[in-house]
Amino acid sequence: MTEKIRRTIREEIGEEKFCVIIDEAGDVSRKQQMAIILRYVDNFGLVKERFFSIIHVPNTLAVTLKYEIFYVLSRYCFDIKNIRGQGYDGSSNMREKWNGLQTLVSNECPFAYYVHCFAHLLQLALVAAAKEVIHVYQFFSNLSFISNVVLASYKCIDELKNAYSNEINHLIEEEKLEIGTGLNQTTDAQLQELNSRFNEKSIELLTLGCALESRDSDKIFNLVNKFYSEDFTEVEKNHLRTELRHYEVELSWNSCLRKLLAISDLCQWLVDTRKVNTYPYIFRTVKLLLTLPVSKASAERDFSTMNIIKTTLRIKMEHEFFESCMLIDIESDIARSFSITSLVDAFQDLKEWRVLL
């Protein structure tokens, strides 16, 4: 069944561009596992993030991770040149500019843009900025200590609520909970951290997504020409410029188009209304943007499934069986779509049987 699931994912992607999201974590048997998730846009204009494989890696060196990723992709006949995005965390073996995984992949796939998980970046920026303000740092340090002590007992929680409820209400009435000291310094520190964490290339790619929702056709064309020049021939670029001008006009009068909130909605709208035939190159641009990862939350959820499947009672589980359980559980919607007959036929094709099933 696992091979049928992977073949289904492979058929969904076809020859389209896709993104690779990678994360690693240790399981209960102290083995380092690497999860591979593929992000792409299907034929209905929907963004999909599919769990594809989990691999036991002997170490987390960038060279090792790159070899395992490319081995899995080549095994299922994926064209490495079709990778248009890389989604990893911010560890040094992933993001290092000279020997990191993102650099090794980019050397073979120049248009596979690395995007650090935006949610993680925002968290790091806010934590770093908060540490610069002594009152904020002390508050969260004390809060962590109080949480560890109080949450250990339900009785302590009730006593704490009763002890401070009246005092908090009194402070709110007298407007003593909000003061102006240090507010500007906090804002400056946050802006500085945000600028340092989010690199220029990621910001420009985000700008391209926002530009599609506006009427700035020249800006869209320039950004596409800069980041996705290999995905369009010169003739197609001229057609794209023409389409953008028509799209700009339609955006001014089409109320349904103006109500779309995100480029993912635009992608589905183009498919549902069959505007794909009218704006084929805009549709291609939208799909390229949607393949870019914005977070690695899907990988985190997959590792939560790993902790449920592989427990201390199943610590000696063989990796092949463990991976099959992971794939069937996470991609259960694909597994449920298979008929019993197709599963029996697939099982029969595994090897020759003395008696026909």
C-alpha positions in Angstrom: 0.0 0.0 0.0 2.8 2.4 0.8 4.2 2.1 -2.7 0.7 2.8 -4.1 0.5 6.0 -2.0 3.9 7.2 -3.2 3.0 6.5 -6.8 -0.2 8.4 -6.3 1.7 11.4 -5.0 4.2 11.1 -7.8 1.4 11.1 -10.4 -0.2 14.1 -8.8 3.0 16.1 -9.1 3.8 14.8 -12.6 6.4 17.1 -14.2 5.3 20.2 -12.2 7.6 22.2 -9.9 7.6 21.3 -6.3 9.3 22.1 -2.9 11.1 19.9 -0.5 10.5 20.5 3.3 12.9 18.7 5.6 13.1 18.3 9.3 14.9 15.9 11.6 14.2 14.6 15.1 15.2 11.7 17.3 12.8 8.9 18.0 12.3 6.9 21.2 15.0 4.4 20.2 17.5 7.4 20.0 17.7 7.1 16.2 17.9 10.3 14.1 15.0 10.4 11.7 14.6 12.8 8.7 11.2 13.5 7.3 10.7 14.5 3.6 7.5 16.4 2.8 6.7 17.5 -0.8 4.8 20.8 -1.4 3.1 21.4 -4.7 0.0 22.6 -6.5 -2.3 19.9 -7.9 -4.5 20.1 -11.0 -7.4 21.7 -9.1 -5.2 24.6 -7.9 -5.0 23.4 -4.4 -1.7 23.5 -2.4 -0.7 20.1 -1.1 1.9 19.2 1.4 2.4 15.4 1.3 4.5 13.3 3.6 6.7 11.2 1.3 9.3 9.4 3.4 11.1 9.2 6.7 14.7 8.1 6.7 17.1 7.0 9.4 20.3 9.0 9.0 23.6 8.1 10.7 24.4 11.8 11.2 23.0 15.2 10.4 25.9 16.4 8.1 24.6 18.4 5.2 26.3 16.1 2.7 24.5 13.1 4.3 21.1 14.7 4.2 21.5 15.9 0.6 22.5 12.4 -0.5 19.5 10.8 1.2 17.1 13.4 -0.2 18.3 13.1 -3.7 18.3 9.3 -3.5 14.7 9.1 -2.5 13.7 11.6 -5.2 15.7 9.9 -8.0 14.2 6.5 -6.9 10.8 7.8 -7.8 12.0 9.5 -11.0 11.6 13.1 -9.8 13.6 15.6 -11.8 15.9 17.4 -9.4 15.8 20.5 -11.6 12.1 20.9 -10.8 12.7 21.7 -7.2 11.7 25.4 -6.6 11.8 25.6 -2.9 13.6 24.4 0.2 12.0 24.6 3.7 14.3 23.8 6.7 14.9 25.1 10.2 17.6 27.5 11.1 20.3 25.1 12.3 23.8 25.6 11.0 23.9 22.4 8.9 20.8 23.6 7.1 21.3 27.3 6.5 25.1 27.7 6.4 26.0 29.7 3.3 29.1 27.7 2.3 28.5 24.0 3.2 24.9 24.0 4.4 22.2 21.8 2.9 20.5 24.8 1.3 23.8 25.6 -0.5 24.5 22.1 -1.6 21.0 21.8 -3.1 21.1 25.3 -4.7 24.4 24.3 -6.4 22.5 21.7 -8.5 19.1 23.5 -8.5 19.8 27.3 -8.7 16.1 28.2 -8.5 15.4 26.1 -5.4 15.1 29.1 -3.1 15.7 28.4 0.6 13.0 29.8 2.9 13.5 29.5 6.7 10.3 28.7 8.5 8.6 32.2 8.8 6.9 31.3 12.1 10.2 30.2 13.6 11.9 33.4 12.3 9.2 35.6 13.9 9.5 33.8 17.2 13.3 34.1 17.2 13.1 37.8 16.3 10.5 38.6 19.1 12.4 36.6 21.7 15.7 38.3 20.9 14.0 41.7 20.9 12.2 41.0 24.2 15.5 40.1 25.9 16.8 43.6 25.2 14.1 45.1 27.4 14.9 44.2 31.1 11.4 44.4 32.3 10.1 42.1 29.6 12.9 39.6 30.2 12.3 39.6 33.9 8.6 39.2 33.4 8.9 36.0 31.2 11.6 34.6 33.5 9.3 34.9 36.5 6.3 33.7 34.5 8.2 30.5 33.6 9.2 29.9 37.2 5.6 30.5 38.4 4.2 28.2 35.8 6.5 25.4 36.7 5.5 25.7 40.4 1.8 26.5 40.2 0.8 24.1 37.4 2.0 21.2 39.4 -1.1 21.5 41.6 -4.7 22.3 40.8 -5.1 23.6 44.4 -2.2 26.1 43.8 -3.9 27.3 40.6 -7.2 28.1 42.4 -5.4 29.8 45.3 -3.4 32.0 42.9 -6.5 33.0 41.0 -8.4 34.0 44.2 -5.4 35.8 45.7 -4.8 38.1 42.7 -8.2 38.6 41.0 -9.2 41.5 43.2 -5.7 43.2 42.9 -5.7 42.9 39.1 -9.2 44.4 38.8 -8.1 47.3 41.1 -5.0 48.0 38.9 -7.1 47.9 35.7 -9.6 50.4 37.2 -6.8 52.8 38.1 -5.0 52.3 34.7 -1.8 51.3 36.3 -1.1 48.2 34.2 0.1 50.2 31.1 3.0 52.6 31.2 4.8 54.4 28.4 8.3 53.8 29.5 10.4 51.8 27.0 7.7 51.4 24.4 9.7 53.0 21.6 12.9 51.2 22.5 11.0 47.9 22.3 9.6 48.7 18.9 13.0 49.7 17.5 14.6 46.4 18.9 11.8 44.4 17.2 12.3 46.1 13.9 16.0 45.6 14.0 15.6 41.9 14.8 13.0 41.4 12.0 15.3 43.0 9.5 18.2 40.8 10.5 16.2 37.6 10.5 14.3 37.9 7.2 16.7 37.9 4.3 16.3 40.1 1.3 15.5 37.3 -1.1 12.6 36.0 1.0 11.2 39.5 1.3 11.3 40.0 -2.5 9.5 36.7 -3.1 6.8 37.7 -0.6 6.6 41.0 -2.4 5.9 39.2 -5.6 3.0 37.4 -4.0 1.6 40.7 -2.7 2.1 42.4 -6.1 -0.2 39.8 -7.7 -3.0 41.1 -5.5 -2.4 44.7 -6.7 -2.3 46.3 -10.1 1.5 46.8 -10.5 2.1 44.7 -13.6 5.6 46.1 -14.2 6.7 45.1 -10.7 5.3 41.6 -11.1 7.1 41.1 -14.4 10.4 42.4 -13.1 10.3 40.1 -10.1 9.3 37.1 -12.2 12.1 37.9 -14.6 14.6 38.0 -11.7 13.6 34.8 -9.8 12.0 32.6 -12.4 13.7 33.4 -15.7 14.4 29.7 -16.4 10.7 28.9 -16.2 9.7 31.2 -19.1 11.1 31.6 -22.6 11.5 35.0 -24.0 8.3 34.6 -26.1 6.5 33.4 -22.9 7.7 36.5 -21.0 6.2 38.7 -23.6 3.0 36.9 -23.4 3.2 37.2 -19.6 3.6 41.0 -19.8 0.4 41.1 -22.1 -1.5 38.9 -19.7 -0.6 41.1 -16.7 -2.0 44.1 -18.5 -5.3 42.3 -19.2 -5.3 41.1 -15.6 -4.8 44.6 -14.4 -7.9 45.8 -16.4 -10.1 42.9 -15.2 -9.1 43.5 -11.6 -10.6 47.0 -11.9 -14.1 45.8 -12.8 -14.4 42.1 -11.7 -15.8 42.2 -8.1 -15.2 38.5 -7.6 -11.6 38.8 -8.4 -11.2 41.8 -6.0 -12.7 39.8 -3.2 -10.0 37.1 -3.3 -7.9 37.3 -0.1 -4.7 35.4 -1.0 -2.9 34.1 -4.0 -4.0 30.5 -3.1 -7.6 31.8 -3.6 -6.5 33.3 -6.9 -5.0 29.9 -8.0 -8.3 28.1 -7.3 -10.3 30.9 -8.9 -8.3 30.6 -12.1 -9.0 26.8 -12.2 -12.7 27.0 -11.2 -13.5 29.8 -13.7 -11.4 28.2 -16.4 -9.4 31.4 -16.6 -6.3 29.2 -16.8 -6.8 29.3 -20.6 -7.0 33.1 -20.5 -4.0 33.6 -18.1 -1.8 30.5 -18.5 1.4 32.3 -17.7 0.0 34.1 -14.7 -1.3 30.8 -13.5 2.2 29.4 -13.9 3.6 32.3 -11.8 1.1 31.7 -9.1 1.9 28.0 -8.9 5.6 28.8 -8.6 5.0 31.1 -5.7 2.7 28.7 -3.9 5.3 26.0 -4.0 7.5 28.1 -1.7 7.2 26.9 1.9 6.1 29.4 4.6 6.5 27.0 7.6 7.5 23.5 8.5 4.4 22.9 10.6 3.6 19.8 8.5 6.9 18.2 9.5 6.3 18.9 13.1 2.9 17.3 12.9 4.4 14.2 11.3 6.9 13.9 14.1 4.0 14.0 16.5 2.6 11.0 14.7 6.0 9.3 14.9 5.9 9.6 18.7 2.5 7.9 18.7 3.5 5.0 16.4 6.9 4.3 17.8 6.8 4.0 21.6 8.8 2.3 24.2 6.7 -0.8 23.8 7.5 -0.8 20.1 11.1 0.2 20.3 12.4 -2.7 18.2 10.0 -2.0 15.3 11.7 -2.5 11.9 12.2 0.8 10.0 10.3 -0.4 6.9 7.3 -1.3 8.9 7.6 1.9 10.9 7.8 4.0 7.7 4.7 2.2 6.3 2.7 2.9 9.4 3.7 6.6 9.2 2.8 7.0 5.6 -0.6 5.2 5.8 -1.6 7.2 8.9 -0.5 10.6 7.7 -1.8 10.2 4.1 -4.9 8.3 5.1 -7.1 10.2 2.6 -5.1 8.6 -0.2 -5.1 5.2 1.4 -8.9 5.2 1.8 -9.3 6.0 -1.9 -7.9 2.6 -2.9 -10.3 -0.2 -3.6 -9.9 -3.7 -2.1 -9.5 -5.1 -5.6 -6.6 -2.8 -6.4 -4.8 -3.7 -3.2 -5.2 -7.4 -3.8 -3.9 -7.0 -7.4 -0.9 -5.0 -6.1 -0.2 -7.7 -3.5 -0.4 -10.4 -6.1 2.1 -8.5 -8.3 4.7 -8.5 -5.6 6.0 -12.0 -6.4 4.9 -15.2 -8.1 2.4 -17.3 -6.2 1.8 -21.0 -6.6 -1.9 -20.5 -6.5 -3.7 -17.5 -8.0 -5.3 -15.2 -5.5 
